[in-house]
Each structure stands twice: as structure tokens, then as C-alpha cells.
Amino acid sequence: MKFELLHPAEQIVMIMERIYGYGMTTTSGGNLSIKDENGDVWITPAGIDKGSLTTKDIVQVKPDGTIIGKHKPSSELPFHLSTYKQRPDVGAVLHAHSPALVSFSIVRKIPDTRLIPDVNLICGEVGMAEYGLPGSDELGEKIAKVLRQGINTVLLENHGAVVVGKDLFQAFMAFETLDFSARLEINARRIGNPVSLTPRYVEISKQKRHVEMEEFVPKGYSSYERLVRKEMCDLIHRAYNQRLFTSTQGTFSTRLDENSFVITPYNVDRKYIDVDQLVRIENGRKEAGKTPSRSVLLHKYIYEKHPHVNSIIIAHPFNIMTFAVTDVPFDSRTIPESYILLRDIPKIPFGSSFMQPAMVADLFVPQTPIVLVENDCVIVTGNSLLNAYDRLEVAEFSAKALIAAKSIGNVVEINDQQIDDLKKAFHLD
């Protein structure tokens, strides 16, 4: 989908549907705007249900102040206009009330953007604007004071967040990513102490680059590959809707044969990813004109070393990631189904998955289908698309249950004898 080719009103409705649908604002809360090339500002209306917006509801504000539309513009219009005036590089403004970010704004703290590397890269420095009356020129000036420093992501004291970008999708991506980081930190503090990446590890993360690969032009696509691509897209969309993936984070691959596999592309919105955007890797070469995930080498090594693996997912769901950013171990011995699918999950050091991919690939023997990488991701393998996806879901659900359990009592794991019984009954050895 070419997001930039959509009319500004369509873009606003599409992004507001995502924000509202994922519980990151309320019926009456939040507002979005886009500055068109001719200077027009398109903005959400005042007092209209954010859960049922249509393009006809979006208000157009001309450079001379003329308002076109059947509704009044958002009461926050003053700070939107002020932002565009003071930051000519900004093409979109997003303001919403994500509960996690509101939590930080109430205690007047900024979320730790160094729990995993991509948050800091996507959001940049996060500022804090002093409290101001909603809809007032005073609030607009206090936000502008922070934005003038070149900061694009701002928390508002006792209010919510404002994110600006060159377009609305860039602003949404930063907002969604900061919300993820805030929820992750809140979860981590429930079970232990979150551990941030050190400056050295942040530098190490910058070594994760695109893999240089020769290209090839496919002679065709078999019916099996077409089916695989469709099934992958369906599960990727499901993963996004279940918040197992974010817009740009989450990698899925599936083996086609012993020499080829299909993998998600780099930096394509997971919400709308389509079959033609997936990338075939064949004999170490990539499909011409496409950029595969930066983890492509790890996928390649796992498939080469382990014939039993036919699908791989790399994801960052915030419940299982809670255990990746704390020193609290994740124990799958919670309920029988969790242990049967997940087995024992080792935690490996940050950076190893992209600095030593061949060595990490060795870990995925049948008894170890999942690996947790400190401050980075969870890597899940399976004998099929659905098997890998099921394991990812079970890992996330189990992590959520463990976090909740720790707040109500002492966790009691399945004991060693019960584990032995499971191994015998389900032929796990």
C-alpha cells in the first residue's frame, strides 16, 4: 500500500482507526492532522466519535483560516497550527492518550527508550512539555518550546503524548513504538528491575546492517509458494492485530525447499503487508528489487542446520519481552500445554543473534524451539507456519499469566517428576 498516495482525509481516518482500535485513545480523545503541500491543514473534528470517523468528518483549514467541513475542527487546532508554523519540516501531528503514556505523564517521567534498541532509533529523544490548559495557546507554546529543540516526541504533563513527523505514518510509528516501550517498562517493574542497554550495547546494535546479497529474478512462483505467501500474510496481519508485532517490527519466514525460503521485507508496515512484498531467498540470493529483514542470515543458518525447522518468527511481544529486559527467568513449567510447546527457553546475550548468527542457529535443536535474546527479541521455530505461530502465542500468553501470578502469590511450577511424565506421555525426548 502506498500510504503517501492516499488523500489526507483517508490517511487520518486509517491511522485513527488503528489508534482507537488498539486502545491508545478514547472516543472523545486524541486528534490528528496533516499539512498538505499547498499549506492546507486537514484535522480531526471536535466532539465526533473517534471509533467511527469517516473521510467526510475530517475538517480542512485553509492557510487564511477558512474552515471547510461539516464539523468544527479539534479544540487542539491552535497547537497543531503553531507546530507547523515553527517546524516547517513537520508534515503531520499526532496527539493521543495511550494509557501507558498517560501513566508516565501523570508521574512526570519519560519512558526508558533503551530497553530495546529500535525504540531509541525510531523515537529519538523524548521531551516533556509543562502542563497547559487543553486547547489553549499556552499549551501550544509549551509544546512548541520542546519541538523547537528538534525533538519530535513529547509527553505532556498530566495529559498524553504529541508526536510529529514528516508524514502521519512516521508519527504513528514513533507513537506506537513509544507506547510499546512504556508498556514494556511498566510490566518489567511489576516483576523486577528493567535493565537498559548500555551505551556500548547501543553502539553494538548499530552494527546490525542489511546483508549484502546477490539478486536473482524469479522465473515464476509455484502454487505452493503462492499458498505460503498468502498464509504468511494472513498470520502476519493476525500477529499485528494481536499486538505480537508492531508496524515495522516482527519477522516471519517459511521454508520452500532445502535451498529457498520466503521472508518478510525490511521496514514495511506489518498491518498491510501483501504477498508481493515478501522476499524469496534462493541459494543465498535475494529476490531482485527487494530488501529482506536484516535477520535474514540467521534464518538462512537455522534452515541449513535444522531440517526439522520449516518456519521461523522473530518478534517483540511485550509480555515475553518483559523477561528479556529484566534478570527474571522465564519458566515454561506453568501449565502442561506451555511446557509441551515451549520446552526450556534459554536466554542469550544481547547482540549474539546478529553478530554470531551461525552460532545462535546451533541452539535450535528439537528440544529448544525458542530462544529469548536479552533486550532484543524472542526467536521461535516450528515445523510449520501454524506451529511456529502457535508457539509464539503460547509464549506470550504464558508470560502474561506469569506476570499476573507474581502479583497475587508465589508461583508454583510443575515439578521434575511431572515434567518427566509429560516427556514420556508426549514423546518429548
Steps between C-alpha positions, in 0.01 A plus 500: 500500500632843401392689812633828363266480198187497715303824547583671835147429628543129420836492675355660813205259513725198445746595776227603746334160447826336607554727799143456626482131411807419708379691805748786466234771526132540591182589313546870571878514541785560260540690177697467179592745228689513172644805328450477125754626248284804424491602868154359579471324837269199525398418857263279698174667610393601850248289688471218244537131593858395423384142457280577199673782310452526124683712247199735489558583868854632446529880504706707255662822626630736230816709552284812544302332780193406296343179632343255257296205628182404678659504848711730712871414503657344809533735796873423485529671157708789647794282593483313168521830308771626732702184439483533121598867522803439718611169348483525118644147475190352668223361280280332763408532868362220718357550849349211698447365850657157514444371857865400536626840385241680713635302796845643438361850445318484835818416689690736269760251391619402154494133393835327467559482125811283539337177614521377141706671229241594237295716736771762534572488127133549405393748770821693552521722807171528690415835659253611768277808458368685803130477581269732311126542458381268219426694181673815624768706327702455821510121453596547135792720599619255766496216246669719240774586751599131508453444127727797421784298650467255209316246716215319320348300788357686800316394813258759641484526878178335625367471147640263237745512212567704188707357215593679179652366180555565133176308440226344710629144475842604634332676792280197566797262487682704766185527714430127479864421579511733802173352628656153468806615693285651775290184538817290503657706778181492709483122464868459581463701822221266609734202517846648549734778391522583130855494363582761236743458216835658579651754258732220384207274416324786322811534284503123445139517383603741226710218353178326400506587132341373184665186365668539163346238272507433129164532327303274270184541297247223572395302195161446661316420820381147568148441630659391829696826534189703421313312773788555745508872428125532558515303826798704620320830435189376679702408809706820488177702497371290789826553691465876458136501607593296810788743567762229463652716224518878465486699175861437408616235747440129460655257253345186355658247264401165354706234327408422138756223445850416616651794310237775530263678736271804505554779755341833599656817354672773697298803619164413344186560706397160641136610520464510120785281373406316180621189317700693238708671771636177649852407391614164367852393598646238268849347521614798708365757253207737550207573273592797279392846606407407857664542841457206739498524878843574647476165683503309170838333571374353828199352319727361229731328753210353699347344188837365386583344838156369601287308246222469761446879498267626227399839639661773714356805675695780665277724709486744793166443679515700818408228752773255399734798442448592866723203582752609236552843661522379861716241672188297583510158326206384289385154609264313267414249772173676578236280337557176304412652162760774546781258573400261220515779240777720640733268692790670681572847359862617527584870522803607296701826511396808308660528158576131454212444256643742243871491587527119522201371302660166407575424866151600613346284227662195666270543801177405321504126553161327542521542880556877463244651261513849657780732609468831684757769419575753773361848424419396144247237398361149524590256222244225438531199269246242390440215261237709319368855477221429744721308742745791530215750539333284764825491697531878483145542629549247778827666605330841519193366683716304744713807570185706561371239744834488684510878538146504636571204732795678661265774620265260681725236654803274472530326165496120528659329201433148379753280683772282349301178527204660327735627226636146453144371471427760230815406308403132500132555420565741213832352376691823563850351524 
